[in-house]
Amino acid sequence: MRTPRAGHKVQLLQGGEAYFPALVRAIDRAQFEVRMETYIFDLDTSGQQVAAALVGAARRGLAVYLVVDGAGTSAITAHWAKQFDEAGVHWHIFSPLGNLGWLMPNRWRRLHRKLCVLDGRVAFCGGINILDDFQDPNHGILTEPRFDFAVRVTGPLVRDVHEVLTQFWWRVQTTSNLRSRDFSAAWLALQEAVGLEWQDEPEGFYPSKGSGHARRSAKADLLLRDNLLHRSSIERAYRKAIAGARHEVIIANAYFLPGRKLRKSLIHAAQRGVRVRLLLQGRYEYFMQFHAVRLVYGVLLQAGVEIYEYAPSFLHAKVAVIDGHWATVGSSNLDPLSLLLAREANVVVDDAGFASDLRHRLVQAMEQQGLQVDPAHYAKRPFQQRLSDRLAYGLMRLAVFLTGNRY
């Protein structure tokens, strides 16, 4: 695992209100190439703005590549498919599920990362899908915005983001072309995988509402989780940072069900006097994710870990701050479906200013919008809830077993 490298400018973006204007502005200013991956691309108001920016970039002659996940994004509407094709946007739906997809464990491996790189000089990474803050695919209109973060970054790790997106595009296109026996298209995809020369960023950051100040010369690095070379990189980074914590660990995570090693790291930290606070999902979204974590609340609370449940809207963040200088923002939940199955991407930042900004937002959310779990009340929860918790936990373990993984 690499140590975070110096020479980065990193800007924290909270919610779509800050993220989408920054992303669209960057696409509009791009001169050569745009590459994007996302789990959900919902063509609502916010999604239409991003889609229109991609179309505009392609019409200006830029090379534009878009990959969306086939579970998160079941289809691109005929209108936008036509717009993309006519403008010259190269787009691909990764691993569409089809009618029986969820019944096939080998199809549960998803593209969950949210990455974008422009001209090889600026990158975005985080947990925010191309989806309006007030819109939920399963629950309709939300009364409060989804709680989530992304970062805008320049510096050495941008090369890594570009390489990752280029290689993945080449892989999915080559696989598709070979399956259809279109060997000339497969060769063309290989040629298109050649990267651009790297550009220095000529202009500064462009703050929008909800964005933090750009941190200059911050140390940062890109962490990936895939099924080949990086099977446990993100979890190991969490465990290493928690093991070195001396004062404070704050984690906000939407779908939280830590495995044995990560759970022990949190317990040991709390037992040696580190204040450990978790901001977790407080609203019911999915049965398995909502209930399974509540089975492990007891051992965490007993060790002195403080647990807060986010109440106003859906918590979608996957972020952490440790000892006021180490921070991470990305797409990876701390549950087996993310840590064992999904392709994920997190940025790690070692910078006191950036960490302070993120910490302030998380503490504010816990103290003003979170409900702290009372150990005594938890111990007396109704039998029906206990049964649901055990059932959900068992289903999660079964799902992991069916995919051939251990957790």
N, C-alpha and C positions, 0 to 999 in steps of 0.2 A: 504494500500500500504506500503510495507516494505521499510525501509531506506537501501540504499546500504551497504553491509557488507564488512568489511576489510578482508585482507588476500589473495588477488588475484594477480596473474601476468597476465597482459593483453598486447597483442601485436596487433597493428593495421596493417592490410594487405590491400593494395590498388590494386584492380583488380586481374584478374586471374593470372597475371604474378607473383604476390607474394603469392596468395592464394593456387593455385594448387600444387606448390612444397612443401609448408608447410603441406598441407593436405595429399598428397601422402607420404611424409616422416613420418608423424605421423601414417598413416595406416601401413606402412612398419615396424615401430618400435613397434606397438601394440603387446601385448602378449596374451590377453584373448578374447577381444570382440571389435567389431566395430558396431556402430549403426549410420545410416544416414537417413536424410529426405531432400528432395529437390523438388522444383516445376518443374524445367527442368533438365533432365539428357540427354544431347545431346551427342551421341557417336561420336563426332568429335575427333580431335587430343587431346585436353585437356581432354575430357570425356573418351576417350579410356585409358588414363593414369590412371585416377581415377578408372575406371572399372577394369583394369588390377591389380591395387593395391588391390581392394576388392577380386578379384579372388585369388590372391596370398595369402592374409590373410586367406581366407577360406581353401585353400590347406594346409596351415601350421597348421590347426586345430582350428583356432579361430572361435568363433560364430560371423557371419556377418549378419546384418539385414539392408535392404534397402527398403525405401518407397518413391515412386515418385508419383507426382500428375497426374491424368488421363487426365487433360486438358493441362498442361504444357508439359507432356511427354505422347504423345498419344500411344506409343508402344515402347517396347524394341525389337531390331532386333533379328531375329531367331539365328544369330551367337552368340550374347551376352547372350541371354536367355539360350542357350545350355551351354555356358561357365559358367554362374552363377549356373545352375542346377548341372552340373557335378562336380563343385568345392564345392558345398554345401552352396552357398550364399542363404539366405532366402530373397526373394524379393517380393514386392507387388505393384501393380498399384492402387492407391487410387481413387475410384469413377470415372471409365472411363466414358466419356461422351456418347459414341455411336453416332449414326447418328443424333439423335434429341436432344442431351443433352442440347445444348444452348437454346432450346425452353422451357425448364422446369426450372422455377425459383428455385425450391428446389435443383437443381443440381449446382447452382452457388456458393455454399459454397465450397471453395477449400483449399487444403493444400499448403500454399504459403511460409511457413517458410523454412529456410535453416540451418539445425542443424546437427552436428556430434559430437559423444562422443566416446572416445577410452579408454578402460580399466577403466572407471570410474575416470580418472585422468586428462584428457585434453579434452576440448570442443572447437568447432568452431561454430560461429554464425555470420550471416550477411545477405547481400542482393545478394550475388554472386551465381548464378546457376551453375550447372555443364555444362558450355557452354563457348566456346572459346571467348575471349575478342573481336575478330574481326569478329565473326560470329553472324548473327541475323536470327532467324527462319523465319521472315517475309520479311526481307529486304536484305538478302544475306550477301556478304562480306562488312565489314566496312573499311573505310580508316583510322580511328582512333579508339583506344580501347574504349570500354564501360567504363563509369566512375562509379565505385562502390567500396564498402568496405566490409571487414569482420574483425572479431577479433578471435584471438587464446587466450584461457584463461584457467588458472588453479585456483583452490581455491574452496570455499564452493558452488558456484553456479553450479559447474560441477555435483554435486549430483542432483540438480534440473533438469538439462538437461537430465541426465540419466533416471530419473524417468519419465519425460515427454515422451521421446522416447520409453521407455519400456511399459508404459501404452498405448500409442497410437498403438504400434505394437500389443499388446494383444487385443486391441479393434477391430482393423480391421481384424485380423485373426479370432478372435472369431465370429465376425459378419459373415464373409465369411463362416466359418465352420458350423455355425448354420443354415445359409440359405441353405446350401447343406446337412444339417442333419448329418454332420460328427461330432458326439458328442465326440468321442475319440480324434479327432484332436483339438477340442475346449478345452478340458481338458489339452492337451499337451501344447497348447498356454498359458494357465493360468500358468502352471508350469514353462514355459520359462520366464515368467514375473518377476521371482524372480531376484533381482539385485545382482551384484557382490559386494564383499567387496571393499572398497575404497583404492586406491593406491596413495601414495605420488609420485609426479613426480621426478624421479631420475636424470633427466638431464635438462639443460637449454633450452632456446629458440634457434631456428635455423634460423637466419635471411636469407631472400631471397630478391631479388631486389624488391623495392616497399614496404617493410615491415618497420614498425617503431620499435623503441627500446622497449623491454619488460619493462613494468612498474611494479615494485615490490611493494607489500603491498597496492595495489590500492583498493579502495572501489568499489564494483560492485554488480549488481544483474541482474536476468533474469526476463524479462517482457513477458507475453504471452497474446495473444488474441484468444479466442475461443468462442464457442456459449453456454458455460455452466457457468463456474465460473469466467471467465476473459473476459467478453464482452466488457469492456471499459478500461482495465488496461493501455494500451499503450497510448491512448489519454489522460487519466487522468494524466499520468506521464508528458506528454508534457505540459499540461495546468498548472500543479503545478510548473514546472520548469520555465515556461514563466512568471507566476504570481510573482515569486520571483526574476526575473531578475532585475538587477540594472544598467547594463552597455550595454550588448550586447546579441543579439540572432541571431544565424546563423543556418539556416535550409537548407539542400539540400534534395530534395525529387522528385522522378521521376513522380509520379502521385499525384498531389496536388489539392485537392478540400476540404478545411477545412469546417467542419460544423459550425453552428452558435456559439457555445461556444468557439471552438478553434479560430475561426476568431476574436471574440471579445477579446480573450486573446492577440492575436498579435496586434490588434488595440490599446488596452489599454496600452500595453507595449510601443509602439511607441509614444503614446500621452503623456506618463509620462517621455519621454526623453531617453528611451532605443533605441539604434541603432538596428533595426531589418532588417536583410538581408536574402532574399530567393534566392536560386539557384534552378531553375526549368527547366523542359524539354523545350529545344529550337527547337528540331527537330520533325517533324510530325511522329508519330508512329501509334496512334489509334485516330479516329475521336472524340469519346466521351471524352477521357481523355485529348486530346490536346486542344480542344475548350472549354470544360466546365469551366476549371479553369480561362480562360481569361475573363469570365463574372464577376468574383469577383476581378480582378485586380484593378478596379477603386476604390473600397472602401478601399482597402489596400494602394494603392498609395496615396490616399487623406489623409490618416492618417500618412503618412511619411514613410511607409515601402518601402525599396529598393528591387526591383525585378530584378534578372539577369537570362537570359536564356542561358543555356549551349549550345554552338554551334558546337564544333568539331565532336561530336559523340552523341550516345544516353546516356543521364543521367539515371542511374539505381540506384543511391545511395538513401538510406533512413537513413540519419544521421543528427545529430544536435550538436551544441556546445553552451553553455549558460554561460556567465560570466567567461569564461576561466577555468572552473573546472568541470562543468556538461556536459556529452556527452552521446550520444546514437548511437549505430550502430545496424542495424537489417534489417528485411525483410518488415516492415510495411510501406506502403505508407500512406499518410494523405488524403485519399479519402474514400468515403463510401464503395467501394467494399472491401478495406482492413480493414477499421475500423468496418465494420458491418458484413462481410461475410467470410473473409478468416482466416484461422489459421495462426497466425503470431508469430514471436519471435524477441525480441530486447534485447540487453545487454545494461544496463545503467552503466556508469563508472563515479565515482566522484574522479577525480585525475587531478591535474593541468598539469602534464607532458603529459599525454595521450591527454587531451583536447587541449593542445598547438600544439601537432603534427597534430591532425585532423583539428584544426582551420587553421593552416598554409596551409594545402592542399586545404581547401575550399576557403580561401581568394585568394590563387594563381589561382584557377580555375575561380573565379568570375572576378578577375582583368585582367587575361591574356587570358581566354577562354570564358568568358561570355559577353553577350550583355545586357547592362542595359536598362530596359524598361523606356522610356521617357513618363511621364504623359501626356504631350501635344500631343505627337504623338499617344498615346493610345486613347485619347479622339476623335481623328480624323480618327480612323480606318474605312475602307470602310464598306458600308452597308452590303455587302455579308458576310464579316467576322463577323459583329455583329449578323447577322441572324444565321450563323453557330454556334456562341457561345451560343446563346439562345436555339437553337435546341439541341445542345449537352447537355447543362445543364438540359433541360427538359427531355431528354432521361435518363440521370443519375438519376434524381429524380423519374422517372417512374420505372426504374429498381429497385431502392431501395423500392418503394412502392409495387411492385409485390412480393418481398421477405418477405413482412410483417414487415419491419423495418421502423423506423423514423429517419430522419437525419436533 
